[in-house]
Structures are given as C-alpha cells and as structure tokens.
Amino acid sequence: MSLRDSLNTIVKSVDGSLAAIIMAYDGISIDEAVVDQSEFDMQLLSVEYATVLKEIKRAVDVIKMGDLEEVSIATSRTCVVIRVLNDDLFAALIMRRDGNIGKGRYMLKLKSFEVLRELS
C-alpha cells in the first residue's frame, strides 16, 4: 500500500476528517490526503504545528519522560492529532472539532506502522 493509500484510508474512515499529512520536522510535506478543501490552509497549519511539535519534543527530551508518541491540539474549530513516526517524520490528522477524535487517534496509530514500512 502506498503512503497516499494509507492516508486516504485514514481520512475516509474517520468522520470529520479534513486531511492527513506526513511531514518532516522542518515543515516539508512528504505526502498528504485532503478530503475537504476547507477554508484552512493545510500546508500553513502543518508547518506551524511542525514548529510547535519540535518544541514539545525538545521539552520531553529535557524532562526525560520517555519518547514523544502523540500530541493532540484542539481549538474551537479543529482538532489535530499528531503521531510521531520516527526522529525525522510525523503524521498529522486534521479534523473538524465535531469529528470522531477517538477513531482518528486509533486509525493514525494503526496506519503509522504501514506508513513506516512504506518509508523504509
């Protein structure tokens, strides 16, 4: 299964999904699947969250609480679930606030193994 197929599976199976993106920590998008061309600039959103994720990852390293696995960011309009794939990449699922966040987290975790296989 290709990266795009894995991302499409995630967004099609989770109610409220807007997009799923695989990104590097420097903000470069590796691949994406967009379900809803919403008013959000998905690329800008992802780049900004990559910056935030780098800072969270650094803080986790400083306090030595283990490896960062997942971060969720909820706003009044969206919920973004970010899953760390490796030291260089992460996957993000962007959903409407009323989306199925629990299933989104599950699918992102489940498909992250396929994504890592594709990247190897």
Secondary structure in CASP SS format (residue, H / E / C, confidence):
PFRMAT SS
TARGET T0000
AUTHOR 0000-0000-0000
METHOD secondary structure of the structure
MODEL  1
M C 1.00
S C 1.00
L H 1.00
R H 1.00
D H 1.00
S H 1.00
L H 1.00
N H 1.00
T H 1.00
I H 1.00
V H 1.00
K H 1.00
S H 1.00
V C 1.00
D C 1.00
G C 1.00
S E 1.00
L E 1.00
A E 1.00
A E 1.00
I E 1.00
I E 1.00
M E 1.00
A E 1.00
Y C 1.00
D C 1.00
G C 1.00
I C 1.00
S E 1.00
I E 1.00
D E 1.00
E E 1.00
A E 1.00
V E 1.00
V C 1.00
D C 1.00
Q C 1.00
S C 1.00
E C 1.00
F C 1.00
D C 1.00
M H 1.00
Q H 1.00
L H 1.00
L H 1.00
S H 1.00
V H 1.00
E H 1.00
Y H 1.00
A H 1.00
T H 1.00
V H 1.00
L H 1.00
K H 1.00
E H 1.00
I H 1.00
K H 1.00
R H 1.00
A H 1.00
V H 1.00
D H 1.00
V H 1.00
I H 1.00
K C 1.00
M C 1.00
G C 1.00
D C 1.00
L C 1.00
E C 1.00
E E 1.00
V E 1.00
S E 1.00
I E 1.00
A E 1.00
T C 1.00
S C 1.00
R C 1.00
T E 1.00
C E 1.00
V E 1.00
V E 1.00
I E 1.00
R E 1.00
V E 1.00
L C 1.00
N C 1.00
D C 1.00
D C 1.00
L E 1.00
F E 1.00
A E 1.00
A E 1.00
L E 1.00
I E 1.00
M E 1.00
R E 1.00
R C 1.00
D C 1.00
G C 1.00
N C 1.00
I H 1.00
G H 1.00
K H 1.00
G H 1.00
R H 1.00
Y H 1.00
M H 1.00
L H 1.00
K H 1.00
L H 1.00
K H 1.00
S H 1.00
F H 1.00
E H 1.00
V H 1.00
L H 1.00
R H 1.00
E H 1.00
L H 1.00
S C 1.00
END
